[in-house]
Amino acid sequence: MQGSVEPARPEILNPSGLATVADFVRWAASEFNRAGLYFGHGTDNAVDEALWLVLHGLALKPPLPDALFQGRLTEQEVERVQALVAERIRSRKPAAYLIGEARFADLDFWVNEQVLVPRSPLAEMIRQGFEPWREGREIHSTLDLCTGSGCIAIACALHLGLERVDATDLSPEALAVARRNVGRYGLNAVVTLHEGDLFADIPPVADPEAGFDLIVSNPPYVDPAEIPHLPEEFHREPSLGLAADEEGTALAARIIEKAHEYLAPDGLLVIEVGNAAEALAERFEELPMDWPVFEQGGQGVCVIQAADLGVLRQAETGSD
């Protein structure tokens, strides 16, 4: 673990000399830093984390006009903000769980502790329409494996203007969250949710031309040996969404080995594997993979063209 949970100090509940929104954001950020909190679930620093929580306590959302930062809090607002700050420090829950919402690919998603907090670098690829790897090809259908909150499936549907998205997850609790988010964006006729292990509920396509144009996944990819050493905030997330055997590559490998049964001949396979990238590349050293560099941070996403998956089939059959 990264340190131990430090109980909220008494003065956290009764800060003195604070009046404005800016005062409380600065105060909360300082308390978060003193408590040694970890940031990486939607924000990457104490100030942004504090801003989200303070504004939530005020029933506001960023961006906030500069003039409002000098607005003074009412007594009830002070109590709500103090309670949120104290709870963030006491529980080590990521702010998204306390707020009940997270932002991904310029969209807001309802979340709870049954799903991982959306934070994938895949958001950048989605906003860019998966170019340049897409190479201008049409994307009409997408399969999202390990959908969790449904954020990737929904973001793909909206940013790409898709006609069909299928999304799977092993957890019925996660699918309940995804279902709520699908309804929030009015996508019930576009996004179909499936309960099952990866491809289990998705029949292989009889006609390759009818395969998915895009398969995308952010599966569990943390080596189980690393889990005990993660910051406390990760232990507030469902372990089912984090750990994967075989140095974190188990699920990604299964996806790669089965994807050819579901992809269109000119389709694209995109998988996030984070720190398991090196292990996955070594495991499939014969398979051409592209590893994007992200302008907005993040790493460990591999892009594979459907045509290149034939390399694996040739290796399996021993053919040239």
Stockholm file with secondary structure:
# STOCKHOLM 1.0

chainA/1-320         MQGSVEPARPEILNPSGLATVADFVRWAASEFNRAGLYFGHGTDNAVDEALWLVLHGLALKPPLPDALFQGRLTEQEVERVQALVAERIRSRKPAAYLIGEARFADLDFWVNEQVLVPRSPLAEMIRQGFEPWREGREIHSTLDLCTGSGCIAIACALHLGLERVDATDLSPEALAVARRNVGRYGLNAVVTLHEGDLFADIPPVADPEAGFDLIVSNPPYVDPAEIPHLPEEFHREPSLGLAADEEGTALAARIIEKAHEYLAPDGLLVIEVGNAAEALAERFEELPMDWPVFEQGGQGVCVIQAADLGVLRQAETGSD
#=GR chainA/1-320 SS CCSCCCCCCHHHHSCCSCCBHHHHHHHHHHHHHHHTCCCCSSCSSHHHHHHHHHHHHTTCCSSCCGGGGGCBCCHHHHHHHHHHHHHHHHHCCCHHHHHTEEEETTEEEECCTTSCCCCCTHHHHHHTTTTTTTTTCCCCEEEEESCTTSHHHHHHHHHHTCSEEEEEESCHHHHHHHHHHHHHTTCTTTEEEEESSTTTTSCCCSSGGGSEEEEEECCCCBCGGGGGGSCGGGGGSCGGGTBCTTTTTHHHHHHHHHGGGTEEEEEEEEEECGGGHHHHHHHTTTSCCBCCCCTTSCCCEEEEEGGGGHHHHHHHHTCC
#=GC SS_cons         CCSCCCCCCHHHHSCCSCCBHHHHHHHHHHHHHHHTCCCCSSCSSHHHHHHHHHHHHTTCCSSCCGGGGGCBCCHHHHHHHHHHHHHHHHHCCCHHHHHTEEEETTEEEECCTTSCCCCCTHHHHHHTTTTTTTTTCCCCEEEEESCTTSHHHHHHHHHHTCSEEEEEESCHHHHHHHHHHHHHTTCTTTEEEEESSTTTTSCCCSSGGGSEEEEEECCCCBCGGGGGGSCGGGGGSCGGGTBCTTTTTHHHHHHHHHGGGTEEEEEEEEEECGGGHHHHHHHTTTSCCBCCCCTTSCCCEEEEEGGGGHHHHHHHHTCC
//
